[in-house]
Amino acid sequence: MVFDEGKLATVESWKTEEPHSDAAFPPLVFLQLLFGRCSLAELRAAFPDCWAKAEATVLLDALFPKAYSCVIPEG
């Protein structure tokens, strides 16, 4: 993700070449964190394969706090 002046500018597909990650989510589960529907702690409780290292937890909690959101599709 690339941010410009506090706004999300671009998002590109990324895959690490290292075998170790700092966080992992089952398919589509990250969207619940992204849109504020669930906190990381709630996702961890609901999905056993959702995890994050301590440093990643701090970052994810800061970037994606639980909050009300309303996503309306175009069209």
mmCIF file of the N, C-alpha and C atoms, coordinates in Angstrom:
data_MODEL
# 
_entry.id   MODEL 
# 
loop_
_atom_site.group_PDB 
_atom_site.id 
_atom_site.type_symbol 
_atom_site.label_atom_id 
_atom_site.label_alt_id 
_atom_site.label_comp_id 
_atom_site.label_asym_id 
_atom_site.label_entity_id 
_atom_site.label_seq_id 
_atom_site.pdbx_PDB_ins_code 
_atom_site.Cartn_x 
_atom_site.Cartn_y 
_atom_site.Cartn_z 
_atom_site.occupancy 
_atom_site.B_iso_or_equiv 
_atom_site.pdbx_formal_charge 
_atom_site.auth_seq_id 
_atom_site.auth_comp_id 
_atom_site.auth_asym_id 
_atom_site.auth_atom_id 
_atom_site.pdbx_PDB_model_num 
ATOM 1   N N  . MET A 1 1  ? 0.850   -1.165  0.000  1.00 0.00 ? 1  MET A N  1 
ATOM 2   C CA . MET A 1 1  ? 0.000   0.000   0.000  1.00 0.00 ? 1  MET A CA 1 
ATOM 3   C C  . MET A 1 1  ? 0.898   1.231   0.000  1.00 0.00 ? 1  MET A C  1 
ATOM 4   N N  . VAL A 1 2  ? 0.504   2.197   -0.790 1.00 0.00 ? 2  VAL A N  1 
ATOM 5   C CA . VAL A 1 2  ? 1.242   3.455   -0.860 1.00 0.00 ? 2  VAL A CA 1 
ATOM 6   C C  . VAL A 1 2  ? 0.301   4.564   -0.414 1.00 0.00 ? 2  VAL A C  1 
ATOM 7   N N  . PHE A 1 3  ? 0.744   5.340   0.584  1.00 0.00 ? 3  PHE A N  1 
ATOM 8   C CA . PHE A 1 3  ? -0.035  6.456   1.085  1.00 0.00 ? 3  PHE A CA 1 
ATOM 9   C C  . PHE A 1 3  ? 0.591   7.774   0.633  1.00 0.00 ? 3  PHE A C  1 
ATOM 10  N N  . ASP A 1 4  ? -0.253  8.742   0.256  1.00 0.00 ? 4  ASP A N  1 
ATOM 11  C CA . ASP A 1 4  ? 0.206   10.057  -0.151 1.00 0.00 ? 4  ASP A CA 1 
ATOM 12  C C  . ASP A 1 4  ? -0.617  11.089  0.604  1.00 0.00 ? 4  ASP A C  1 
ATOM 13  N N  . GLU A 1 5  ? 0.043   11.885  1.434  1.00 0.00 ? 5  GLU A N  1 
ATOM 14  C CA . GLU A 1 5  ? -0.610  12.907  2.249  1.00 0.00 ? 5  GLU A CA 1 
ATOM 15  C C  . GLU A 1 5  ? -1.749  12.325  3.086  1.00 0.00 ? 5  GLU A C  1 
ATOM 16  N N  . GLY A 1 6  ? -1.510  11.155  3.668  1.00 0.00 ? 6  GLY A N  1 
ATOM 17  C CA . GLY A 1 6  ? -2.482  10.527  4.545  1.00 0.00 ? 6  GLY A CA 1 
ATOM 18  C C  . GLY A 1 6  ? -3.610  9.788   3.854  1.00 0.00 ? 6  GLY A C  1 
ATOM 19  N N  . LYS A 1 7  ? -3.563  9.722   2.524  1.00 0.00 ? 7  LYS A N  1 
ATOM 20  C CA . LYS A 1 7  ? -4.606  9.011   1.782  1.00 0.00 ? 7  LYS A CA 1 
ATOM 21  C C  . LYS A 1 7  ? -3.988  7.851   1.019  1.00 0.00 ? 7  LYS A C  1 
ATOM 22  N N  . LEU A 1 8  ? -4.753  6.803   0.892  1.00 0.00 ? 8  LEU A N  1 
ATOM 23  C CA . LEU A 1 8  ? -4.302  5.636   0.153  1.00 0.00 ? 8  LEU A CA 1 
ATOM 24  C C  . LEU A 1 8  ? -4.223  5.992   -1.326 1.00 0.00 ? 8  LEU A C  1 
ATOM 25  N N  . ALA A 1 9  ? -3.019  5.889   -1.896 1.00 0.00 ? 9  ALA A N  1 
ATOM 26  C CA . ALA A 1 9  ? -2.809  6.263   -3.293 1.00 0.00 ? 9  ALA A CA 1 
ATOM 27  C C  . ALA A 1 9  ? -2.901  5.052   -4.220 1.00 0.00 ? 9  ALA A C  1 
ATOM 28  N N  . THR A 1 10 ? -2.173  3.989   -3.915 1.00 0.00 ? 10 THR A N  1 
ATOM 29  C CA . THR A 1 10 ? -2.196  2.789   -4.749 1.00 0.00 ? 10 THR A CA 1 
ATOM 30  C C  . THR A 1 10 ? -2.060  1.545   -3.892 1.00 0.00 ? 10 THR A C  1 
ATOM 31  N N  . VAL A 1 11 ? -2.552  0.452   -4.434 1.00 0.00 ? 11 VAL A N  1 
ATOM 32  C CA . VAL A 1 11 ? -2.418  -0.857  -3.803 1.00 0.00 ? 11 VAL A CA 1 
ATOM 33  C C  . VAL A 1 11 ? -1.939  -1.810  -4.875 1.00 0.00 ? 11 VAL A C  1 
ATOM 34  N N  . GLU A 1 12 ? -0.881  -2.538  -4.571 1.00 0.00 ? 12 GLU A N  1 
ATOM 35  C CA . GLU A 1 12 ? -0.337  -3.487  -5.527 1.00 0.00 ? 12 GLU A CA 1 
ATOM 36  C C  . GLU A 1 12 ? -0.269  -4.866  -4.905 1.00 0.00 ? 12 GLU A C  1 
ATOM 37  N N  . SER A 1 13 ? -0.390  -5.859  -5.721 1.00 0.00 ? 13 SER A N  1 
ATOM 38  C CA . SER A 1 13 ? -0.262  -7.235  -5.266 1.00 0.00 ? 13 SER A CA 1 
ATOM 39  C C  . SER A 1 13 ? 1.175   -7.453  -4.792 1.00 0.00 ? 13 SER A C  1 
ATOM 40  N N  . TRP A 1 14 ? 1.336   -8.159  -3.680 1.00 0.00 ? 14 TRP A N  1 
ATOM 41  C CA . TRP A 1 14 ? 2.658   -8.364  -3.117 1.00 0.00 ? 14 TRP A CA 1 
ATOM 42  C C  . TRP A 1 14 ? 2.745   -9.751  -2.525 1.00 0.00 ? 14 TRP A C  1 
ATOM 43  N N  . LYS A 1 15 ? 3.859   -10.383 -2.714 1.00 0.00 ? 15 LYS A N  1 
ATOM 44  C CA . LYS A 1 15 ? 4.099   -11.685 -2.114 1.00 0.00 ? 15 LYS A CA 1 
ATOM 45  C C  . LYS A 1 15 ? 5.552   -11.740 -1.663 1.00 0.00 ? 15 LYS A C  1 
ATOM 46  N N  . THR A 1 16 ? 5.741   -12.095 -0.423 1.00 0.00 ? 16 THR A N  1 
ATOM 47  C CA . THR A 1 16 ? 7.090   -12.159 0.116  1.00 0.00 ? 16 THR A CA 1 
ATOM 48  C C  . THR A 1 16 ? 7.816   -13.388 -0.405 1.00 0.00 ? 16 THR A C  1 
ATOM 49  N N  . GLU A 1 17 ? 9.103   -13.230 -0.593 1.00 0.00 ? 17 GLU A N  1 
ATOM 50  C CA . GLU A 1 17 ? 9.911   -14.377 -0.991 1.00 0.00 ? 17 GLU A CA 1 
ATOM 51  C C  . GLU A 1 17 ? 10.449  -15.107 0.230  1.00 0.00 ? 17 GLU A C  1 
ATOM 52  N N  . GLU A 1 18 ? 10.324  -14.464 1.373  1.00 0.00 ? 18 GLU A N  1 
ATOM 53  C CA . GLU A 1 18 ? 10.756  -15.092 2.614  1.00 0.00 ? 18 GLU A CA 1 
ATOM 54  C C  . GLU A 1 18 ? 9.658   -16.016 3.121  1.00 0.00 ? 18 GLU A C  1 
ATOM 55  N N  . PRO A 1 19 ? 10.036  -17.105 3.772  1.00 0.00 ? 19 PRO A N  1 
ATOM 56  C CA . PRO A 1 19 ? 9.015   -18.026 4.266  1.00 0.00 ? 19 PRO A CA 1 
ATOM 57  C C  . PRO A 1 19 ? 8.307   -17.535 5.528  1.00 0.00 ? 19 PRO A C  1 
ATOM 58  N N  . HIS A 1 20 ? 8.782   -16.443 6.106  1.00 0.00 ? 20 HIS A N  1 
ATOM 59  C CA . HIS A 1 20 ? 8.213   -15.966 7.365  1.00 0.00 ? 20 HIS A CA 1 
ATOM 60  C C  . HIS A 1 20 ? 7.396   -14.700 7.138  1.00 0.00 ? 20 HIS A C  1 
ATOM 61  N N  . SER A 1 21 ? 6.240   -14.638 7.736  1.00 0.00 ? 21 SER A N  1 
ATOM 62  C CA . SER A 1 21 ? 5.367   -13.471 7.634  1.00 0.00 ? 21 SER A CA 1 
ATOM 63  C C  . SER A 1 21 ? 5.125   -12.913 9.026  1.00 0.00 ? 21 SER A C  1 
ATOM 64  N N  . ASP A 1 22 ? 4.626   -11.687 9.085  1.00 0.00 ? 22 ASP A N  1 
ATOM 65  C CA . ASP A 1 22 ? 4.308   -11.064 10.363 1.00 0.00 ? 22 ASP A CA 1 
ATOM 66  C C  . ASP A 1 22 ? 2.835   -11.207 10.732 1.00 0.00 ? 22 ASP A C  1 
ATOM 67  N N  . ALA A 1 23 ? 2.000   -11.531 9.742  1.00 0.00 ? 23 ALA A N  1 
ATOM 68  C CA . ALA A 1 23 ? 0.571   -11.720 9.988  1.00 0.00 ? 23 ALA A CA 1 
ATOM 69  C C  . ALA A 1 23 ? -0.014  -12.562 8.859  1.00 0.00 ? 23 ALA A C  1 
ATOM 70  N N  . ALA A 1 24 ? -1.133  -13.221 9.161  1.00 0.00 ? 24 ALA A N  1 
ATOM 71  C CA . ALA A 1 24 ? -1.797  -14.035 8.137  1.00 0.00 ? 24 ALA A CA 1 
ATOM 72  C C  . ALA A 1 24 ? -3.298  -14.052 8.413  1.00 0.00 ? 24 ALA A C  1 
ATOM 73  N N  . PHE A 1 25 ? -4.059  -14.077 7.313  1.00 0.00 ? 25 PHE A N  1 
ATOM 74  C CA . PHE A 1 25 ? -5.509  -14.101 7.387  1.00 0.00 ? 25 PHE A CA 1 
ATOM 75  C C  . PHE A 1 25 ? -6.042  -15.109 6.389  1.00 0.00 ? 25 PHE A C  1 
ATOM 76  N N  . PRO A 1 26 ? -7.123  -15.816 6.712  1.00 0.00 ? 26 PRO A N  1 
ATOM 77  C CA . PRO A 1 26 ? -7.781  -16.669 5.721  1.00 0.00 ? 26 PRO A CA 1 
ATOM 78  C C  . PRO A 1 26 ? -8.345  -15.787 4.594  1.00 0.00 ? 26 PRO A C  1 
ATOM 79  N N  . PRO A 1 27 ? -8.669  -16.371 3.466  1.00 0.00 ? 27 PRO A N  1 
ATOM 80  C CA . PRO A 1 27 ? -9.205  -15.580 2.356  1.00 0.00 ? 27 PRO A CA 1 
ATOM 81  C C  . PRO A 1 27 ? -10.407 -14.724 2.773  1.00 0.00 ? 27 PRO A C  1 
ATOM 82  N N  . LEU A 1 28 ? -10.384 -13.477 2.377  1.00 0.00 ? 28 LEU A N  1 
ATOM 83  C CA . LEU A 1 28 ? -11.435 -12.472 2.584  1.00 0.00 ? 28 LEU A CA 1 
ATOM 84  C C  . LEU A 1 28 ? -11.604 -11.995 4.026  1.00 0.00 ? 28 LEU A C  1 
ATOM 85  N N  . VAL A 1 29 ? -10.925 -12.600 4.978  1.00 0.00 ? 29 VAL A N  1 
ATOM 86  C CA . VAL A 1 29 ? -11.075 -12.202 6.383  1.00 0.00 ? 29 VAL A CA 1 
ATOM 87  C C  . VAL A 1 29 ? -10.452 -10.839 6.644  1.00 0.00 ? 29 VAL A C  1 
ATOM 88  N N  . PHE A 1 30 ? -9.349  -10.517 5.953  1.00 0.00 ? 30 PHE A N  1 
ATOM 89  C CA . PHE A 1 30 ? -8.703  -9.221  6.159  1.00 0.00 ? 30 PHE A CA 1 
ATOM 90  C C  . PHE A 1 30 ? -9.672  -8.072  5.858  1.00 0.00 ? 30 PHE A C  1 
ATOM 91  N N  . LEU A 1 31 ? -10.620 -8.282  4.958  1.00 0.00 ? 31 LEU A N  1 
ATOM 92  C CA . LEU A 1 31 ? -11.580 -7.227  4.626  1.00 0.00 ? 31 LEU A CA 1 
ATOM 93  C C  . LEU A 1 31 ? -12.402 -6.804  5.842  1.00 0.00 ? 31 LEU A C  1 
ATOM 94  N N  . GLN A 1 32 ? -12.678 -7.733  6.738  1.00 0.00 ? 32 GLN A N  1 
ATOM 95  C CA . GLN A 1 32 ? -13.420 -7.390  7.956  1.00 0.00 ? 32 GLN A CA 1 
ATOM 96  C C  . GLN A 1 32 ? -12.612 -6.439  8.842  1.00 0.00 ? 32 GLN A C  1 
ATOM 97  N N  . LEU A 1 33 ? -11.299 -6.618  8.860  1.00 0.00 ? 33 LEU A N  1 
ATOM 98  C CA . LEU A 1 33 ? -10.417 -5.709  9.599  1.00 0.00 ? 33 LEU A CA 1 
ATOM 99  C C  . LEU A 1 33 ? -10.298 -4.384  8.856  1.00 0.00 ? 33 LEU A C  1 
ATOM 100 N N  . LEU A 1 34 ? -10.117 -4.454  7.552  1.00 0.00 ? 34 LEU A N  1 
ATOM 101 C CA . LEU A 1 34 ? -9.936  -3.265  6.727  1.00 0.00 ? 34 LEU A CA 1 
ATOM 102 C C  . LEU A 1 34 ? -11.108 -2.302  6.846  1.00 0.00 ? 34 LEU A C  1 
ATOM 103 N N  . PHE A 1 35 ? -12.329 -2.824  6.830  1.00 0.00 ? 35 PHE A N  1 
ATOM 104 C CA . PHE A 1 35 ? -13.517 -1.972  6.877  1.00 0.00 ? 35 PHE A CA 1 
ATOM 105 C C  . PHE A 1 35 ? -14.045 -1.732  8.288  1.00 0.00 ? 35 PHE A C  1 
ATOM 106 N N  . GLY A 1 36 ? -13.309 -2.161  9.310  1.00 0.00 ? 36 GLY A N  1 
ATOM 107 C CA . GLY A 1 36 ? -13.669 -1.846  10.687 1.00 0.00 ? 36 GLY A CA 1 
ATOM 108 C C  . GLY A 1 36 ? -14.770 -2.693  11.277 1.00 0.00 ? 36 GLY A C  1 
ATOM 109 N N  . ARG A 1 37 ? -15.176 -3.743  10.596 1.00 0.00 ? 37 ARG A N  1 
ATOM 110 C CA . ARG A 1 37 ? -16.257 -4.591  11.104 1.00 0.00 ? 37 ARG A CA 1 
ATOM 111 C C  . ARG A 1 37 ? -15.841 -5.344  12.358 1.00 0.00 ? 37 ARG A C  1 
ATOM 112 N N  . CYS A 1 38 ? -14.596 -5.836  12.388 1.00 0.00 ? 38 CYS A N  1 
ATOM 113 C CA . CYS A 1 38 ? -14.084 -6.590  13.529 1.00 0.00 ? 38 CYS A CA 1 
ATOM 114 C C  . CYS A 1 38 ? -12.680 -6.102  13.877 1.00 0.00 ? 38 CYS A C  1 
ATOM 115 N N  . SER A 1 39 ? -12.341 -6.219  15.136 1.00 0.00 ? 39 SER A N  1 
ATOM 116 C CA . SER A 1 39 ? -10.975 -5.914  15.558 1.00 0.00 ? 39 SER A CA 1 
ATOM 117 C C  . SER A 1 39 ? -10.105 -7.140  15.296 1.00 0.00 ? 39 SER A C  1 
ATOM 118 N N  . LEU A 1 40 ? -8.804  -6.944  15.339 1.00 0.00 ? 40 LEU A N  1 
ATOM 119 C CA . LEU A 1 40 ? -7.897  -8.075  15.156 1.00 0.00 ? 40 LEU A CA 1 
ATOM 120 C C  . LEU A 1 40 ? -8.123  -9.125  16.241 1.00 0.00 ? 40 LEU A C  1 
ATOM 121 N N  . ALA A 1 41 ? -8.363  -8.708  17.454 1.00 0.00 ? 41 ALA A N  1 
ATOM 122 C CA . ALA A 1 41 ? -8.613  -9.654  18.554 1.00 0.00 ? 41 ALA A CA 1 
ATOM 123 C C  . ALA A 1 41 ? -9.869  -10.492 18.276 1.00 0.00 ? 41 ALA A C  1 
ATOM 124 N N  . GLU A 1 42 ? -10.906 -9.865  17.752 1.00 0.00 ? 42 GLU A N  1 
ATOM 125 C CA . GLU A 1 42 ? -12.136 -10.598 17.430 1.00 0.00 ? 42 GLU A CA 1 
ATOM 126 C C  . GLU A 1 42 ? -11.901 -11.594 16.301 1.00 0.00 ? 42 GLU A C  1 
ATOM 127 N N  . LEU A 1 43 ? -11.119 -11.188 15.304 1.00 0.00 ? 43 LEU A N  1 
ATOM 128 C CA . LEU A 1 43 ? -10.823 -12.099 14.203 1.00 0.00 ? 43 LEU A CA 1 
ATOM 129 C C  . LEU A 1 43 ? -9.994  -13.284 14.674 1.00 0.00 ? 43 LEU A C  1 
ATOM 130 N N  . ARG A 1 44 ? -9.052  -13.031 15.566 1.00 0.00 ? 44 ARG A N  1 
ATOM 131 C CA . ARG A 1 44 ? -8.240  -14.126 16.117 1.00 0.00 ? 44 ARG A CA 1 
ATOM 132 C C  . ARG A 1 44 ? -9.110  -15.122 16.871 1.00 0.00 ? 44 ARG A C  1 
ATOM 133 N N  . ALA A 1 45 ? -10.099 -14.620 17.602 1.00 0.00 ? 45 ALA A N  1 
ATOM 134 C CA . ALA A 1 45 ? -10.980 -15.502 18.368 1.00 0.00 ? 45 ALA A CA 1 
ATOM 135 C C  . ALA A 1 45 ? -11.886 -16.325 17.452 1.00 0.00 ? 45 ALA A C  1 
ATOM 136 N N  . ALA A 1 46 ? -12.279 -15.756 16.330 1.00 0.00 ? 46 ALA A N  1 
ATOM 137 C CA . ALA A 1 46 ? -13.200 -16.432 15.421 1.00 0.00 ? 46 ALA A CA 1 
ATOM 138 C C  . ALA A 1 46 ? -12.507 -17.346 14.422 1.00 0.00 ? 46 ALA A C  1 
ATOM 139 N N  . PHE A 1 47 ? -11.274 -17.003 14.054 1.00 0.00 ? 47 PHE A N  1 
ATOM 140 C CA . PHE A 1 47 ? -10.555 -17.757 13.027 1.00 0.00 ? 47 PHE A CA 1 
ATOM 141 C C  . PHE A 1 47 ? -9.204  -18.219 13.572 1.00 0.00 ? 47 PHE A C  1 
ATOM 142 N N  . PRO A 1 48 ? -9.053  -19.497 13.856 1.00 0.00 ? 48 PRO A N  1 
ATOM 143 C CA . PRO A 1 48 ? -7.798  -20.000 14.434 1.00 0.00 ? 48 PRO A CA 1 
ATOM 144 C C  . PRO A 1 48 ? -6.580  -19.773 13.537 1.00 0.00 ? 48 PRO A C  1 
ATOM 145 N N  . ASP A 1 49 ? -6.779  -19.666 12.220 1.00 0.00 ? 49 ASP A N  1 
ATOM 146 C CA . ASP A 1 49 ? -5.648  -19.461 11.330 1.00 0.00 ? 49 ASP A CA 1 
ATOM 147 C C  . ASP A 1 49 ? -5.394  -17.984 11.032 1.00 0.00 ? 49 ASP A C  1 
ATOM 148 N N  . CYS A 1 50 ? -6.004  -17.080 11.791 1.00 0.00 ? 50 CYS A N  1 
ATOM 149 C CA . CYS A 1 50 ? -5.739  -15.651 11.732 1.00 0.00 ? 50 CYS A CA 1 
ATOM 150 C C  . CYS A 1 50 ? -4.776  -15.320 12.863 1.00 0.00 ? 50 CYS A C  1 
ATOM 151 N N  . TRP A 1 51 ? -3.609  -14.787 12.535 1.00 0.00 ? 51 TRP A N  1 
ATOM 152 C CA . TRP A 1 51 ? -2.617  -14.510 13.574 1.00 0.00 ? 51 TRP A CA 1 
ATOM 153 C C  . TRP A 1 51 ? -1.742  -13.324 13.162 1.00 0.00 ? 51 TRP A C  1 
ATOM 154 N N  . ALA A 1 52 ? -1.049  -12.755 14.139 1.00 0.00 ? 52 ALA A N  1 
ATOM 155 C CA . ALA A 1 52 ? -0.103  -11.666 13.880 1.00 0.00 ? 52 ALA A CA 1 
ATOM 156 C C  . ALA A 1 52 ? 0.928   -11.647 15.003 1.00 0.00 ? 52 ALA A C  1 
ATOM 157 N N  . LYS A 1 53 ? 2.163   -11.345 14.639 1.00 0.00 ? 53 LYS A N  1 
ATOM 158 C CA . LYS A 1 53 ? 3.219   -11.172 15.634 1.00 0.00 ? 53 LYS A CA 1 
ATOM 159 C C  . LYS A 1 53 ? 2.938   -9.903  16.430 1.00 0.00 ? 53 LYS A C  1 
ATOM 160 N N  . ALA A 1 54 ? 3.624   -9.746  17.558 1.00 0.00 ? 54 ALA A N  1 
ATOM 161 C CA . ALA A 1 54 ? 3.369   -8.613  18.461 1.00 0.00 ? 54 ALA A CA 1 
ATOM 162 C C  . ALA A 1 54 ? 3.513   -7.266  17.761 1.00 0.00 ? 54 ALA A C  1 
ATOM 163 N N  . GLU A 1 55 ? 4.594   -7.064  17.013 1.00 0.00 ? 55 GLU A N  1 
ATOM 164 C CA . GLU A 1 55 ? 4.801   -5.780  16.333 1.00 0.00 ? 55 GLU A CA 1 
ATOM 165 C C  . GLU A 1 55 ? 3.732   -5.549  15.263 1.00 0.00 ? 55 GLU A C  1 
ATOM 166 N N  . ALA A 1 56 ? 3.355   -6.582  14.543 1.00 0.00 ? 56 ALA A N  1 
ATOM 167 C CA . ALA A 1 56 ? 2.317   -6.451  13.520 1.00 0.00 ? 56 ALA A CA 1 
ATOM 168 C C  . ALA A 1 56 ? 0.964   -6.164  14.164 1.00 0.00 ? 56 ALA A C  1 
ATOM 169 N N  . THR A 1 57 ? 0.708   -6.730  15.327 1.00 0.00 ? 57 THR A N  1 
ATOM 170 C CA . THR A 1 57 ? -0.551  -6.486  16.034 1.00 0.00 ? 57 THR A CA 1 
ATOM 171 C C  . THR A 1 57 ? -0.697  -5.007  16.363 1.00 0.00 ? 57 THR A C  1 
ATOM 172 N N  . VAL A 1 58 ? 0.367   -4.395  16.860 1.00 0.00 ? 58 VAL A N  1 
ATOM 173 C CA . VAL A 1 58 ? 0.330   -2.964  17.191 1.00 0.00 ? 58 VAL A CA 1 
ATOM 174 C C  . VAL A 1 58 ? 0.032   -2.141  15.939 1.00 0.00 ? 58 VAL A C  1 
ATOM 175 N N  . LEU A 1 59 ? 0.695   -2.456  14.843 1.00 0.00 ? 59 LEU A N  1 
ATOM 176 C CA . LEU A 1 59 ? 0.494   -1.725  13.596 1.00 0.00 ? 59 LEU A CA 1 
ATOM 177 C C  . LEU A 1 59 ? -0.921  -1.925  13.053 1.00 0.00 ? 59 LEU A C  1 
ATOM 178 N N  . LEU A 1 60 ? -1.391  -3.160  13.013 1.00 0.00 ? 60 LEU A N  1 
ATOM 179 C CA . LEU A 1 60 ? -2.732  -3.429  12.493 1.00 0.00 ? 60 LEU A CA 1 
ATOM 180 C C  . LEU A 1 60 ? -3.813  -2.771  13.337 1.00 0.00 ? 60 LEU A C  1 
ATOM 181 N N  . ASP A 1 61 ? -3.651  -2.793  14.662 1.00 0.00 ? 61 ASP A N  1 
ATOM 182 C CA . ASP A 1 61 ? -4.628  -2.140  15.539 1.00 0.00 ? 61 ASP A CA 1 
ATOM 183 C C  . ASP A 1 61 ? -4.651  -0.630  15.316 1.00 0.00 ? 61 ASP A C  1 
ATOM 184 N N  . ALA A 1 62 ? -3.488  -0.036  15.034 1.00 0.00 ? 62 ALA A N  1 
ATOM 185 C CA . ALA A 1 62 ? -3.414  1.406   14.804 1.00 0.00 ? 62 ALA A CA 1 
ATOM 186 C C  . ALA A 1 62 ? -3.983  1.781   13.429 1.00 0.00 ? 62 ALA A C  1 
ATOM 187 N N  . LEU A 1 63 ? -3.685  0.983   12.419 1.00 0.00 ? 63 LEU A N  1 
ATOM 188 C CA . LEU A 1 63 ? -4.134  1.293   11.066 1.00 0.00 ? 63 LEU A CA 1 
ATOM 189 C C  . LEU A 1 63 ? -5.612  1.002   10.842 1.00 0.00 ? 63 LEU A C  1 
ATOM 190 N N  . PHE A 1 64 ? -6.121  -0.048  11.489 1.00 0.00 ? 64 PHE A N  1 
ATOM 191 C CA . PHE A 1 64 ? -7.482  -0.499  11.228 1.00 0.00 ? 64 PHE A CA 1 
ATOM 192 C C  . PHE A 1 64 ? -8.279  -0.664  12.519 1.00 0.00 ? 64 PHE A C  1 
ATOM 193 N N  . PRO A 1 65 ? -8.618  0.447   13.186 1.00 0.00 ? 65 PRO A N  1 
ATOM 194 C CA . PRO A 1 65 ? -9.414  0.326   14.419 1.00 0.00 ? 65 PRO A CA 1 
ATOM 195 C C  . PRO A 1 65 ? -10.843 -0.092  14.098 1.00 0.00 ? 65 PRO A C  1 
ATOM 196 N N  . LYS A 1 66 ? -11.482 -0.756  15.040 1.00 0.00 ? 66 LYS A N  1 
ATOM 197 C CA . LYS A 1 66 ? -12.875 -1.150  14.858 1.00 0.00 ? 66 LYS A CA 1 
ATOM 198 C C  . LYS A 1 66 ? -13.724 0.119   14.845 1.00 0.00 ? 66 LYS A C  1 
ATOM 199 N N  . ALA A 1 67 ? -14.546 0.253   13.820 1.00 0.00 ? 67 ALA A N  1 
ATOM 200 C CA . ALA A 1 67 ? -15.379 1.442   13.680 1.00 0.00 ? 67 ALA A CA 1 
ATOM 201 C C  . ALA A 1 67 ? -16.536 1.132   12.746 1.00 0.00 ? 67 ALA A C  1 
ATOM 202 N N  . TYR A 1 68 ? -17.583 1.922   12.840 1.00 0.00 ? 68 TYR A N  1 
ATOM 203 C CA . TYR A 1 68 ? -18.716 1.760   11.940 1.00 0.00 ? 68 TYR A CA 1 
ATOM 204 C C  . TYR A 1 68 ? -18.292 2.165   10.538 1.00 0.00 ? 68 TYR A C  1 
ATOM 205 N N  . SER A 1 69 ? -18.671 1.375   9.564  1.00 0.00 ? 69 SER A N  1 
ATOM 206 C CA . SER A 1 69 ? -18.423 1.737   8.167  1.00 0.00 ? 69 SER A CA 1 
ATOM 207 C C  . SER A 1 69 ? -19.604 1.267   7.326  1.00 0.00 ? 69 SER A C  1 
ATOM 208 N N  . CYS A 1 70 ? -19.799 1.955   6.241  1.00 0.00 ? 70 CYS A N  1 
ATOM 209 C CA . CYS A 1 70 ? -20.881 1.629   5.311  1.00 0.00 ? 70 CYS A CA 1 
ATOM 210 C C  . CYS A 1 70 ? -20.297 1.653   3.908  1.00 0.00 ? 70 CYS A C  1 
ATOM 211 N N  . VAL A 1 71 ? -20.158 0.494   3.309  1.00 0.00 ? 71 VAL A N  1 
ATOM 212 C CA . VAL A 1 71 ? -19.592 0.396   1.975  1.00 0.00 ? 71 VAL A CA 1 
ATOM 213 C C  . VAL A 1 71 ? -20.731 0.245   0.980  1.00 0.00 ? 71 VAL A C  1 
ATOM 214 N N  . ILE A 1 72 ? -20.835 1.206   0.077  1.00 0.00 ? 72 ILE A N  1 
ATOM 215 C CA . ILE A 1 72 ? -21.915 1.207   -0.907 1.00 0.00 ? 72 ILE A CA 1 
ATOM 216 C C  . ILE A 1 72 ? -21.291 0.966   -2.284 1.00 0.00 ? 72 ILE A C  1 
ATOM 217 N N  . PRO A 1 73 ? -21.703 -0.098  -2.978 1.00 0.00 ? 73 PRO A N  1 
ATOM 218 C CA . PRO A 1 73 ? -21.136 -0.354  -4.304 1.00 0.00 ? 73 PRO A CA 1 
ATOM 219 C C  . PRO A 1 73 ? -21.613 0.688   -5.316 1.00 0.00 ? 73 PRO A C  1 
ATOM 220 N N  . GLU A 1 74 ? -20.754 0.916   -6.305 1.00 0.00 ? 74 GLU A N  1 
ATOM 221 C CA . GLU A 1 74 ? -21.129 1.827   -7.390 1.00 0.00 ? 74 GLU A CA 1 
ATOM 222 C C  . GLU A 1 74 ? -22.171 1.167   -8.284 1.00 0.00 ? 74 GLU A C  1 
ATOM 223 N N  . GLY A 1 75 ? -22.998 1.969   -8.890 1.00 0.00 ? 75 GLY A N  1 
ATOM 224 C CA . GLY A 1 75 ? -23.924 1.402   -9.863 1.00 0.00 ? 75 GLY A CA 1 
ATOM 225 C C  . GLY A 1 75 ? -25.289 1.699   -9.563 1.00 0.00 ? 75 GLY A C  1 
# 
